[in-house]
Amino acid sequence: MKAAPGFDAGRAWRIRLLYSAVWWLAMPLVLLRLWRRGSKEPGYRQHVAERIGFYPPIAPSLASRRFLWVHAVSVGETRAAEPLIAAMLEAYPEHAILLTHMTATGRATGQALFGKSPRVLQCFLPYDTGWMAGRFLRHFSPLLCVLMETEVWPNLIAQCGHYKVPVALVNARLSERSLRRGKRFSTLMTEAAGGMSCVGAQTEADAGRLRQLGGDNVQVTGNLKFDVTPAPALLAIGAVMRGQIGSRPVLLCASTRDGEEELILEALSKRSQDTAYADLLTIIVPRHPQRFDEVAEMAAAKGLLPLRRSALGDQVVPQNVKVLLGDSMGEMFAYYMACDVAFIGGSLLPMGGQNLIEAFAVGKPVLIGPHTFNFSDITEQAIAAGAAQRVNDVGMMLDTAQHLLRTDQQRQEMGKQALHFAQQHRGASARTMAMLAPFI
């Protein structure tokens, strides 16, 4: 991309130098935090050398191929990248995919999705210092860098420019809140935007905000998450799970965040003596796996007998179990298959909401809280289409869910609209591939 009018490259270089110095000064604390986090999630204590730019030799089967590099920071981005990576593997059979992450759960998700592919190599992306990014690029020599959603790293993009690696930001989204934050670091962000060859935005509103940060060659390609299709094996697991639950009404609270589970469990506890809620089974799937134990203890403390998915086995869910804790990885489509109504977490508290598109793909009615700035356009469109309903708080969420669970016709109509909404918005993978083709 070209530099914005009036852009001061010298000032940008000095600010990036200061940014790099902060990274180096903080590095001991960063690595200490990584090690501590590994006490709950062992994946953070693996492959630590990769995070500072040291990688093992590339396997001979891949060494002769050019890498198309896709960076998907965590679980959501990795799942969203699945249809794009599948399209790349099919369209460019002589190339390999380098898939990088920052979180252990993202890497585990990538392993589950692509672990059997001999042309996909996974590793962690190094921290954003110029020296580490340079080592990474020299080691893998990627033909193209594809960043997913909101991943903009100033030193990484500058090093890509130095080594003549085109950078594409795809499935890009930028909320008003993130735009305001980005403008506080406008020099760094403008330089990074100027280092991108193309940007594929989810919506026209996202595209407009990205242009305000200095983006050029910004196209609206749509949301890749609509192209993610449920694996038949996961749908089969969900069907078995539903059989174990029986005819009880099922509310799924998906991708809940810290603070939300307590609100949900407290509200369920208060309604536990209400005959209208006597048969309700609530499945709670926390967003972060390190919180599984905490949520299980919280449910038990509130008198709601919890059963963990990992302990379910082949048994039928007992009638006295009020909460099924989804403590498994990579089974979200199965949980959607097993439920009647889905509430999407991250939206009761001001966290911006989580991905609601997977629920639509399985044809489930969706409830969403007041805080959805991460998915604002999709949420409003889904509500307008009759595929989702907005709820103001946890009490309204449970009462609305209960109403839908008792009103078959309305619930089924919402489910039909949800599936139709998902089908209408597919095609982002093909548009993104067309955008990337000139750089491959």
C-alpha positions in Angstrom: 0.0 0.0 0.0 1.0 3.6 -0.5 1.8 5.8 2.5 -0.9 8.2 3.6 -0.5 11.9 2.6 1.7 13.7 5.2 3.0 10.5 6.7 6.3 11.0 8.4 8.4 7.8 7.8 11.2 9.0 10.1 8.9 9.6 13.0 7.3 6.2 12.5 10.7 4.5 12.5 11.6 6.2 15.8 8.3 5.3 17.4 8.6 1.7 16.2 12.1 1.6 17.7 10.6 2.7 21.1 7.9 0.1 20.7 10.6 -2.6 20.1 12.5 -1.4 23.2 9.4 -1.8 25.3 9.0 -5.3 24.0 12.6 -6.2 24.9 12.3 -4.6 28.4 9.1 -6.5 29.0 10.4 -9.8 27.7 11.4 -11.4 31.1 7.9 -10.6 32.4 6.2 -11.9 29.2 8.1 -15.2 29.4 7.3 -15.5 33.1 3.6 -15.0 32.5 3.8 -17.6 29.7 5.3 -20.1 32.1 2.8 -19.4 34.8 -0.1 -19.7 32.4 1.4 -23.1 31.4 0.6 -24.4 34.9 -3.0 -24.5 33.9 -2.6 -24.9 30.2 0.5 -27.1 29.5 0.5 -26.1 25.8 2.0 -22.7 26.8 5.2 -24.5 28.1 5.7 -26.2 24.8 7.6 -24.8 21.8 8.7 -21.8 23.9 11.8 -21.3 21.6 9.5 -20.6 18.7 8.1 -17.6 20.5 11.5 -15.9 20.4 12.3 -16.8 16.8 14.0 -20.2 17.0 12.6 -23.1 14.9 13.6 -26.7 14.2 14.6 -27.6 10.6 11.8 -27.9 8.1 10.9 -31.4 7.2 12.3 -32.6 3.8 8.8 -33.2 2.5 8.1 -29.5 2.9 11.5 -27.9 2.4 11.1 -27.9 -1.4 7.7 -26.1 -1.3 6.9 -22.4 -1.0 4.8 -21.5 2.1 1.6 -19.6 2.0 1.6 -18.3 5.6 -1.7 -17.8 7.5 -1.6 -16.3 11.0 -4.6 -17.2 13.2 -4.0 -16.0 16.7 -6.5 -18.2 18.6 -9.4 -20.6 18.3 -11.9 -18.4 16.6 -9.5 -17.2 14.0 -8.3 -20.7 13.3 -11.8 -22.0 12.8 -12.5 -19.0 10.5 -9.4 -19.8 8.5 -10.5 -23.4 7.8 -12.4 -22.8 4.6 -9.7 -20.5 3.3 -6.9 -22.9 4.0 -8.8 -25.7 2.4 -9.3 -23.5 -0.7 -5.6 -22.7 -0.8 -4.6 -26.4 -0.5 -6.8 -27.2 -3.5 -5.9 -24.2 -5.7 -2.1 -24.4 -5.1 -1.1 -28.1 -4.9 2.6 -27.3 -5.2 2.6 -25.0 -2.1 2.4 -25.7 1.6 0.6 -23.9 4.3 2.4 -22.4 7.3 -0.2 -21.9 10.0 0.9 -19.8 13.0 -0.8 -19.0 16.3 -0.2 -17.1 19.5 -2.4 -19.2 21.9 -2.0 -22.9 22.9 -5.8 -23.4 22.3 -5.4 -22.0 18.8 -2.6 -24.4 18.0 -4.6 -27.3 19.4 -7.6 -26.3 17.2 -5.3 -26.1 14.1 -4.0 -29.6 15.0 -7.5 -30.9 15.2 -8.5 -29.4 11.8 -5.3 -29.9 9.8 -3.1 -32.3 11.8 -3.6 -35.0 9.1 -2.6 -32.8 6.2 1.0 -33.4 5.1 1.1 -29.9 3.6 0.2 -27.9 6.7 3.0 -26.9 9.1 2.1 -25.3 12.5 4.2 -23.2 14.8 3.9 -20.2 17.1 4.5 -16.7 15.8 7.4 -15.0 17.6 6.8 -11.9 19.7 6.8 -8.6 17.7 10.4 -7.5 17.8 12.1 -6.8 14.5 14.9 -9.3 15.2 12.6 -12.2 16.0 10.3 -11.5 13.1 13.3 -11.3 10.8 14.5 -14.8 12.0 11.1 -16.2 11.4 10.9 -14.8 7.8 14.4 -16.0 7.0 13.7 -19.5 8.3 10.4 -20.1 6.4 10.7 -17.7 3.4 7.0 -17.5 2.9 5.6 -16.4 -0.4 2.7 -14.5 1.2 1.5 -13.4 4.7 -2.2 -13.7 5.4 -3.2 -12.2 8.8 -6.7 -13.1 10.1 -9.2 -10.5 11.4 -7.5 -8.0 13.7 -3.8 -9.1 13.9 -1.7 -6.0 13.0 1.9 -6.3 14.3 4.0 -3.2 13.3 7.5 -4.9 13.4 6.2 -8.0 11.7 4.7 -6.0 8.8 7.8 -3.9 8.5 10.0 -7.0 8.3 7.7 -8.4 5.6 8.3 -5.3 3.7 12.1 -5.6 4.1 12.0 -9.3 2.8 9.4 -8.4 0.1 6.7 -10.6 1.5 3.2 -9.3 0.5 0.9 -8.9 3.5 -2.9 -9.4 3.3 -5.3 -8.8 6.2 -8.4 -11.0 5.6 -11.7 -11.5 7.3 -10.8 -8.1 8.7 -13.0 -6.3 11.3 -12.6 -3.1 13.2 -15.1 -1.9 15.7 -15.6 1.8 16.5 -13.9 1.1 19.9 -10.9 -0.4 18.2 -10.7 2.5 15.7 -10.6 5.0 18.5 -7.8 2.9 20.2 -5.9 2.6 17.0 -6.0 6.4 16.4 -4.2 6.8 19.7 -1.3 5.0 18.1 -1.9 6.4 14.7 1.7 6.6 13.6 2.4 2.9 14.2 -1.0 1.9 12.8 -0.7 4.1 9.7 2.8 2.6 8.9 1.4 -0.9 9.4 -1.6 -0.2 7.2 0.8 1.2 4.5 2.7 -2.1 4.6 -0.3 -4.2 3.6 -0.9 -5.2 0.0 -4.6 -5.7 0.4 -7.4 -5.9 3.0 -10.5 -8.1 2.8 -13.1 -6.6 5.2 -16.1 -8.4 6.6 -18.5 -5.5 6.0 -18.7 -2.1 4.3 -18.6 -0.5 7.8 -15.4 -2.4 8.7 -13.9 -1.3 5.4 -14.7 2.3 6.1 -13.1 2.2 9.5 -10.0 0.4 8.1 -9.6 3.1 5.5 -9.7 5.7 8.3 -6.6 4.0 9.8 -4.8 4.4 6.5 -5.8 1.2 4.6 -5.6 1.2 0.9 -6.9 -1.5 -1.6 -9.6 -2.4 0.9 -12.3 -4.7 -0.5 -15.4 -6.1 1.1 -15.1 -9.9 0.9 -17.5 -11.0 3.6 -17.1 -13.1 6.7 -15.2 -16.4 6.3 -17.0 -17.9 9.3 -20.2 -18.3 7.2 -18.2 -20.7 5.0 -17.3 -23.0 7.9 -19.6 -26.0 7.6 -20.2 -28.4 10.5 -18.3 -31.7 10.2 -20.7 -34.7 9.9 -18.8 -36.4 12.8 -19.5 -33.4 15.1 -23.2 -33.4 14.2 -23.3 -37.1 14.9 -21.7 -36.5 18.3 -24.3 -33.8 19.0 -27.1 -36.2 18.0 -25.8 -38.8 20.4 -25.5 -36.2 23.1 -29.1 -35.1 22.5 -30.2 -38.7 22.8 -28.5 -38.9 26.2 -30.3 -35.8 27.3 -33.7 -37.0 26.1 -36.8 -34.8 25.7 -35.8 -32.1 28.2 -35.6 -28.6 26.9 -31.9 -27.5 26.4 -30.4 -24.0 26.6 -26.8 -23.7 25.5 -24.7 -20.8 26.8 -21.9 -20.9 24.4 -18.4 -19.3 24.7 -19.2 -17.6 28.0 -16.6 -15.3 29.5 -15.4 -14.7 33.1 -18.2 -13.1 35.1 -21.0 -14.3 32.9 -21.2 -17.9 34.3 -21.7 -16.5 37.8 -24.6 -14.4 36.5 -26.1 -17.3 34.7 -25.7 -19.8 37.5 -27.1 -17.3 40.1 -30.2 -16.7 37.9 -30.7 -20.4 37.4 -30.3 -21.0 41.2 -33.0 -18.4 41.9 -35.4 -20.2 39.4 -34.6 -23.7 40.6 -37.8 -23.9 42.6 -39.9 -22.6 39.7 -41.9 -25.5 38.1 -41.5 -23.8 34.7 -37.8 -24.4 34.9 -37.9 -27.8 36.5 -36.9 -29.8 33.3 -34.5 -27.2 31.9 -31.0 -28.5 31.2 -28.4 -25.7 30.7 -25.2 -26.5 28.9 -22.5 -24.0 29.7 -19.3 -24.0 27.5 -16.7 -21.5 28.8 -14.7 -19.7 26.2 -11.4 -20.5 27.9 -10.5 -24.1 29.0 -8.5 -23.0 32.0 -11.8 -22.0 33.6 -13.6 -25.4 33.3 -12.8 -26.4 36.9 -13.8 -23.0 38.3 -17.2 -23.0 36.6 -17.9 -26.6 37.8 -17.1 -25.6 41.4 -19.3 -22.5 41.0 -22.3 -24.5 39.8 -21.9 -27.0 42.6 -21.6 -24.1 45.2 -24.9 -22.7 44.0 -26.7 -26.0 44.4 -27.0 -26.8 40.7 -25.8 -30.3 40.3 -23.3 -30.1 37.4 -22.1 -32.9 35.2 -19.0 -32.5 33.1 -19.1 -33.5 29.4 -15.8 -35.4 29.9 -17.5 -37.6 32.6 -20.7 -38.2 30.6 -19.5 -41.2 28.7 -22.4 -43.4 27.4 -24.7 -42.6 30.3 -28.0 -40.8 30.1 -28.0 -37.4 31.7 -29.7 -37.8 35.1 -32.9 -35.8 35.6 -31.5 -34.1 38.7 -28.5 -32.7 36.7 -29.3 -29.0 35.9 -26.0 -28.0 34.3 -23.9 -29.9 31.8 -20.5 -28.3 31.6 -19.0 -28.4 28.1 -15.3 -29.1 29.1 -14.2 -30.4 25.7 -12.3 -28.7 22.9 -13.5 -28.6 19.3 -17.0 -29.8 19.9 -19.0 -26.5 19.6 -20.9 -27.7 16.6 -21.9 -30.8 18.6 -23.2 -28.6 21.5 -25.2 -26.5 19.0 -26.7 -29.7 17.5 -27.7 -30.9 21.0 -29.5 -27.7 22.1 -32.8 -26.1 21.3 -31.9 -22.5 21.9 -28.4 -20.9 22.0 -27.2 -17.9 24.0 -23.9 -16.5 22.7 -21.5 -15.4 25.5 -19.2 -12.4 25.8 -22.3 -10.3 25.3 -23.8 -10.0 28.8 -20.8 -8.0 30.0 -18.9 -5.4 27.8 -16.6 -7.9 26.1 -18.0 -7.4 22.5 -19.6 -10.8 22.0 -18.4 -14.1 20.5 -19.1 -15.8 17.2 -22.8 -16.4 16.6 -22.5 -17.7 13.1 -21.8 -21.3 14.0 -25.3 -21.5 15.7 -26.9 -20.2 12.5 -25.1 -22.9 10.5 -26.9 -25.6 12.5 -30.2 -23.8 12.3 -30.5 -22.8 16.0 -32.4 -19.7 17.3 -29.9 -17.3 18.9 -30.1 -15.0 21.9 -27.5 -12.3 22.2 -26.8 -9.8 25.0 -26.4 -6.0 24.8 -22.6 -5.9 24.2 -21.9 -7.1 20.6 -19.4 -4.5 19.2 -17.1 -7.3 17.9 -20.0 -8.6 15.7 -22.2 -5.5 15.5 -23.2 -5.6 11.8 -23.8 -9.4 11.7 -25.8 -9.2 15.0 -28.1 -6.4 13.7 -28.6 -8.1 10.4 -29.5 -11.4 12.1 -32.0 -9.7 14.4 -33.6 -8.0 11.5 -33.8 -11.3 9.7 -35.6 -13.0 12.6 -32.7 -15.4 13.3 -31.7 -13.8 16.7 -33.1 -11.8 19.5 -31.5 -9.2 21.7 -31.7 -9.6 25.5 -30.8 -6.9 28.0 -29.6 -9.0 30.9 -29.4 -12.5 32.3 -32.9 -12.5 33.6 -34.4 -11.5 30.2 -32.1 -14.1 28.6 -33.5 -17.0 30.7 -37.1 -15.8 30.4 -36.8 -15.4 26.6 -35.2 -18.8 26.3 -38.0 -20.3 28.4 -40.6 -18.7 26.2 -39.0 -20.1 23.0 -38.6 -23.5 24.5 -42.3 -23.6 25.2 -43.4 -22.1 21.8 -42.5 -24.7 19.2 -43.7 -22.7 16.2 -41.7 -19.5 17.0 -38.6 -21.5 17.9 -38.7 -23.5 14.7 -39.3 -20.4 12.6 -36.3 -18.7 14.2 -34.2 -21.8 13.4 -35.3 -21.8 9.7 -34.4 -18.1 9.5 -31.1 -18.8 11.1 -30.1 -21.4 8.6 -31.3 -19.2 5.7 -29.3 -16.3 7.1 -26.2 -18.4 7.2 -26.7 -19.7 3.6 -27.3 -16.2 2.2 -23.9 -14.9 3.5 -21.6 -17.7 2.2 -19.0 -17.1 -0.5 -16.3 -15.1 1.4 -13.7 -17.8 0.7 -14.0 -17.5 -3.0 -13.9 -13.7 -2.9 -10.9 -13.8 -0.6 -9.1 -16.2 -2.9 -9.7 -13.9 -5.8 -8.2 -11.0 -3.9 -5.1 -13.0 -2.9 -4.5 -14.6 -6.3 -2.3 -11.7 -7.8 0.1 -12.1 -4.9 0.7 -15.8 -5.2 
